Amino acid sequence: MAKPNSRSTLIDYCLRALGAPVIEINLDDDQIGDRIDEALQFYQHYHADAIEKVYLKHQITQSDIDNQYIPLNDLVTDVVQLFPLRDNRNTADSMFDVRYQMHLNDVYNLGFMGSLVEYEMTQQWLSLLDMVIDSDQKHISFDRHKNQLRIDMNWTDEVSVDDYIVIECYRILNPDTYTDVYNDYFLKKYTTALLKMQWGMNLLKFEGMQMPGGVTFNGRQLFDDAREEITKLEEEVRLNWEQPVDFYTG
């Protein structure tokens, strides 16, 4: 069985699944392209296998400071957090820094001072305190359609041109780079169902028309069958492969 590894081979696979070349599939190339785009959009929005967790570094430019936002690639779907910014002009790592003192006091011998459970609870408590008092934590706002990550801070004081920041986010796997995406089981089934529904929709206007030899067009049956398949596939992906709605914290 041929494994689709590109947009064109995925189209060929789906058309064969519908009966081509034995049966003529009444679809225009533009209609096929639209349904492929629709299938990829749904797959990338709901299927966990379509995205990856990445850490992106960004070098601050004067344009970022003027605009007070960072432009992101349109493949980024969600931003989880921005790693704390440290002001290089301050000695945040010095022994007089409160964070340094807190973690210094956390260093003790497990063999004499308590159990691993107590140590883990202490670590969690210190992490909570650090999160509360750490002024470097920023409120962020990400709009996917704008491809902009807004950071609520004093840009002129807290960052400088050529500084780097690191962003934890989720990004779509580009199918043109990772071609195995085109061979995804769900994507193949869903794309085939969308093409089938489009085919049935095209034949609806010929419903009841009788061809020579007594053959009758039945676009309605194709359309209804495809719509039922699509409903089942969408329910399946939402139940089995969609990330929880509160999965992203940023």
N, C-alpha and C positions, 0 to 999 in steps of 0.2 A: 504494500500500500504506500503510495506516494505521500510524503509528509510535507504539508505546506510550509514554506520558509520565506514567503514574500506575499505581498498583496495580490499579485497576479496568480500565484499558485493557490492561494486561498480561494479566489474567485473560481478557478478551474475546479477545485475540489467540491465546492458547494454546487456548482452547476451539474457536475457529474452525479452528485447525491440526489439532485432533482430529476435526473434522467437523461441529461445530455451525454453524448450526441445522439443517442437513440431517439430521444424526444426533443422537439424544438422548444426551447424555453423562450417565451415571448417577453423578453426584458431588454430595455435599452441600456447602453453602456453607462449613461449618466445615472439611471435608476440603480444599477448595480453598484456604482461608486457611492451613491448616497446611502444605500443600505449597509455597505461595508463600513463607512464612517460612523453610522448610527450604532452598529454592533460594537465597534471598537470603543466608542464613547461610553456605552453602557458597561462594557467589560471593565474599562479602566476606572469607572466610577464606583462599581460595586464589588468587583472580584479582588480578593486579597492577593492573588498571584500576579496582579497587574501592576503592583506598586512595590517599592523598596524603601527601606529606612536608610537615610544618608545624612552625612554631616558636611555641610557646604561652608567653605570659607569665602569671605568677601572682603576685598580691600576697599576701604573707604576712599571715596573721591570727593572733590569739592562739590560736585553736583548732588551727591547724597546728602551732604550737610545742608546745602541750600534748599533741597526739596524735603528734607527730613523723612525720607523713606529710602529703602533699598530695593532696587528692581530685582525680581527673581525670574528664573526661567519659567516658561509657560507649562513645563512638565511637572512643576511642584504643585501638589494638591493640598497639603496641609503643613503648617508650621507648628511644631510641638513647643520648642523653647529656644531662647537665645542664650548662649552661654554667657555668664557674667563678664562684664567689661571691667578691666582693671586700669586704673589711671597710672600710667608709667611715671608720672611726676610725684606720686606719693609712695612712701615705703610701706606698702600694704603687707609685705612679707617680713617686716621687721619684728623684733621680739616685743615691741611695745604695742603692736596691733592687737586688738581684742580677739580677732579670729585666731591669731597665732597662740595667744595665751589659752584660749579655750581648748584648742587641740593639743597643746603642750600638756595640759592637765589630764588629757584623755589617755596619755601614754602610761600604762601601768602593767605590772606583771600579772598575767592571767593565773599563773600557778599559785600565787599567794593572795591575790586580791578578790577572787570570786570566780564564778562559773562563766561559761561562754554565753549563757542566756543573759546574765547581768551585763556582760560587756556589750552584747548586741542591743539591749534596751538602752544602755548609755549612749551608744553610737546613734541610735534613732533620735534620742532626745536632743543630742548635740546638733544633729542635722536639722531638726526642727527649729532650734534656736538660731542656727546659722542662717536658715532660710528667712526667718522673721526679721532679723537685724541686718541682713546683708543688703546694703543700699544699692548694690550693683544689679540686683534683679530688676528687669525692666518689663513693663506692660507692653505687649505687642499686639498688633492687629494686622491680619493678613487677609487680603481680598484676592481670590484666585483669578477673577475676571480682569482685575487691574494689574495683576502680577506685581503687587507692591507689598512690601513688609514695612509697616509703620512702627516705629519705636518711640514710646513716650519718654523722652529724656531731653536734657539740654545738650543739643548736638555740638554747639560751639565750645562748650566747656569739657565735655566728657569724651569726645573723640577728636582725632586729628586726621588730616589727609595722610593716606598710606597706612593707617592702622588696619588691623585685621579683626574681624569678628567671625564667630562660628555659629552656624544655625543648624539645629536638629530639625529635620523635616522628612516628609514622605514624598517620593517622586515617582512618576509613571515610568515604567520600563518602556523605553522607546522600541517599538517592534522592528524598526528598520535597523537598529543596532543589535538587539537581542531577538533574532529571527525566529527562535523557538516559540515565541508568543503566538505566531500565526498557526502553530500546531496545537494550541490549547484545545482541550476537548470541548469545553463549554463554548468557546468562541466559534468553533466550527459548527456546532449544533445551532447556536443562536443565529449566526449569519445565514445559515441555510434556511432556517425558519422565516427570517425576515425577507429573504429573496422569494420564498414560496408564497408569502402573503402578498408581496408586490405583484408576483405573477398572477395570482388569483384576482387581485384588484384590476389588473389590466384586462382580464378576460370577463369581468362582470358585465361590461357593456355588450358582450356577445352572448349573454346568458339566454339559453333556449334556442339559439340559432342552430339550425340543422345543416350540416355539411353533406356533400355527396357521399353516398354510402350509408347514410343514416347516423353518422357520428354527430353528437350534440355537445356543444361547449358546456362545461360545468364549472365555471370560475367560482361560483358561490361555495362549492364544496372545498375547493383548494383554499380559498380565503378563510373559511371557518376552521378547517383543520390546522392551518398555519397559525391562526390566532390562538387556538387552544394550546398548541405546542409552545408558543411564545410565552403565554401566561404561566405554564408549568415551569419553563426554564427560568423565568424571572423570579418565580417563587422559590425555586431551588437555589438560585444563587444568593438570594436574600437570606435564606435560612442556613445555608451550609458554608458560604464563602465570604459573606460580607463581614467587615470588621464591626464590632459593637459601636453603637452611636456615640458612646462616651470614650472611645478608644484614644482619641487625640485630646490632649490636655491644653494645648496652646490656642 
